[in-house]
Amino acid sequence: MATRKWKLLGTLVVDLIWMSSWALAQSQERFTFAEPHLGTIVEITLYAPEDTVANDAAKAAFRRLKELDQIFSDYKTDSETMRLCDSAGSGRAVKVSPELFHVIRKSIEISEKSEGAFDVTVGPLVQLWRRARKLKILPNNDELAAAKELVGSKLVSLDEATQSVELKRQGMRLDFGGIAKGFIAQNVSQLLREKGHQQTLVAVAGDIVAGDAPPNTSGWKVGVAPLDRPNGAVSRLLLLKNCAISTSGDAFQFAEINGVRYSHIVNPHTGLGLTERSSVTVLAEDGTTADALATAICVLGPQKGLKLIEGRGGVDALIVQATDDGPRVIESKSFRSYETK
C-alpha cells in the first residue's frame, strides 16, 4: 500500500511540474530588439514575462556586443586586436583577453584542417583587396607577394599557460571577418541564457544562434535566401533550436574589375577575391564553428568543402553555385533533416 501511495505522489509531483512549466510558457511574451553594431544590424529576439525584463536583458546583450566589438574590430585603432597587431615582429608575446585567445586558437585549428582556406592572418591581403575594390584596380604581383609573406597560421605563437599571443613578423594583421560575428552571436546568446532567457534568437547579419524553441513550438523558423535574389522569398525554411547557422557568399558584397566579378571574400592562397559566385550555409553546434566553416567552404569549393565537414558531429552544409544553366545545389546528407514548411 505504501508503494502505491508513493507512486501516486510521484505522478502528482510530475503533473504539478508540467502544469507549472505550461503556465510559465503561456506567460512569456515575444520581444524583438534591433540596433546597429559591427557594421550591420543586430537583431535579438527573446521571450520574457514583461517588457521591463526584456528591456533589461536586451540592454545587457547590446552592452556585451560593444565590448566584443572593442576586442575584435580591425577598424578601431584602439581595439584589442589592433593593439596586438601593433606588437607584430617585436619578439614578445602579448597577454590577451580570454575571448581573443579562444577565437585565435579556434581559428588556427580550422586553418590547419582547411589547409589555409580559412586564415585570420589574412589581414594584409584583405587590406589590399579593400583598396582594389574601391579603386577598381587589381593589386600588382609585388604587392601580393609582400602581403603573402605576412600570412599563415604558423606565424602565430600561442602560450596556453599565460594566455598570450605572439605575431612573429612585423606588418602582420589579423582579420576576424570570417569568424567574429559567429562567436559574438554565440557569446550574446550565452549571456541571455545566464540571465534566464533560454528561448532566444540572436542574428548578426548572416550569423544566427538559436536557443531553446519558442513556447509551444519545435524550433525557430529560419529562412535561407536564394542565391540569385538575396532579398527575395526564402528558398529553404529550416526549423532550428540550440544550434547556429551561418551564411557566407557574395550576394551583397562584390566588385567588377576588368569585367570580372570578384567577391569580398579573399582566398588566402591567391590574395584575390573569389570569382566563382556561390552561397554557403553551415549548420553547427555553435556560432564560431558555423561562421568559420562557411568561410572556409566558400574558398575550398563544394568537393573539398564537404570533405572538410565529414565526420564533424552536428555540422551540415548547403552550397549553391551560380552556373550558366542556373543554380547548382550541393548539400550534406543530413541538411534536409532541418527543413520544415
Summary of the structure (lengths in Angstrom):
residues: 341
radius of gyration: 22.5
end to end distance: 50.8
largest distance: 89.2
contacts: 1130
relative contact order: 0.12
helix: 41%
strand: 24%
